[in-house]
C-alpha cells in the first residue's frame, strides 16, 4: 500500500512538471517527462510492485499495461519528431552557428568574360585603335563573389 502511494505521488509530481514544461513551450521535453512520470503508476497498476502476490486478470492490471504501452508510444513519438526536426537543441544550435560561419560558395556559372583562360584572352585580336586592357590579378574573379552572394540569397 505504501509503495502504491509513493509511486502515485511521484507520477502526479512528474505530470505537474510536464505541464509546467509544456507551458514553457518545450513540448518534446514535456512529453518525455510525462512518459517518465507514467512509468511508476503503470508498474503499480500492472502489479510489478507486488509481483510476489501474483498477477491476476484484473482490469487495473491491463490498464497498467496500457499505461506502459502509452509511455513507450510517447517515447517513440518524441524520438521520431526529434529525428525529423534535426536532433537535440544543442545540435540545432551548433548547426545554426556553423551555417552563420559558412563561407559563400563559389559561383557555379562563370563571370562574364571568364569563359576563356587568361592566356587565350591575351591572344584574342584587339580591334584597331582599341586600348589594350590592363592586366589585373583578380580580373577573373571580379564578379564571381558577387554572383555567389546573390545566388545564396536567391536573387
Secondary structure, 3 states (H helix, E strand, C coil): CHHHHHHHHHHHHHHHHHHHHHHCCCHHHHHHHHHHHHHHHHHHHHCCCCHHHCCCCCHHHHHHHHHHHHHHHHHHHHHHHHHHHCCCHHHHHHHHHHHHHCCCCCCCCCCCCCCCCHHHHHHCCCCCCCCCCCCCCCHHHCCHHHHHHHHHCCC
